[in-house]
Amino acid sequence: MTVIPESHRDLFDLPAVWHVATIGPGGAPHSSPVWAGFDGTHVRFPHAEGRQKWRNLCADDRIAISATDPTDSGRYLEVRGRVVAWESDADLGFLDAQCLKYSGVDEFPREDIPPEQVRVIAVVEPLHCTTMG
């Protein structure tokens, strides 16, 4: 059973922007926005190998991810957990699905992806949640 309450799981169905917080080199916090989904067990978000968030999470898998309901600013969900896997998104299927949810476009613009970029999906095991609203 997941620690994400049923009352707030719908935030993953909305185009809510999620803010990922990681721990960087020397212990400094790092936060950046992502698109995210929930498969009933894990939170997943698309990413690219080599970026700061990826480097941080490879060194320390602890993560916090939070979003505010885009229709109610007093309602939010914060999930704390660990990245338990990095899955390949070589076919860009996950990125395309998130693009459709967030922008209504079937396919993420391929011209925005450098040819050498390796696309992955962060798989986050939720361990603790905080909610409001």
Secondary structure as the mmCIF struct_conf table of DSSP 4:
data_model
#
loop_
_struct_conf.conf_type_id
_struct_conf.id
_struct_conf.beg_label_comp_id
_struct_conf.beg_label_asym_id
_struct_conf.beg_label_seq_id
_struct_conf.end_label_comp_id
_struct_conf.end_label_asym_id
_struct_conf.end_label_seq_id
BEND BEND1 VAL A 3 ILE A 4
HELX_RH_3T_P HELX_RH_3T_P1 GLU A 6 PHE A 12
TURN_TY1_P TURN_TY1_P1 ASP A 13 PRO A 15
HELX_LH_PP_P HELX_LH_PP_P1 ALA A 16 VAL A 17
STRN STRN1 TRP A 18 ILE A 23
HELX_RH_3T_P HELX_RH_3T_P2 PRO A 25 GLY A 27
STRN STRN2 PRO A 29 VAL A 34
STRN STRN3 GLY A 37 PHE A 38
BEND BEND2 GLY A 40 THR A 41
STRN STRN4 VAL A 43 ALA A 48
TURN_TY1_P TURN_TY1_P2 GLU A 49 GLY A 50
BEND BEND3 ARG A 51 ARG A 51
HELX_RH_AL_P HELX_RH_AL_P1 GLN A 52 ALA A 59
STRN STRN5 ARG A 62 ASP A 69
TURN_TY1_P TURN_TY1_P3 PRO A 70 THR A 71
STRN STRN6 ASP A 72 SER A 88
TURN_TY1_P TURN_TY1_P4 ALA A 90 ASP A 91
HELX_RH_AL_P HELX_RH_AL_P2 GLY A 93 SER A 103
BEND BEND4 GLY A 104 GLY A 104
BEND BEND5 ASP A 106 GLU A 107
HELX_RH_3T_P HELX_RH_3T_P3 ARG A 110 ASP A 112
BEND BEND6 ILE A 113 ILE A 113
TURN_TY1_P TURN_TY1_P5 PRO A 115 GLU A 116
STRN STRN7 ARG A 119 MET A 132
#
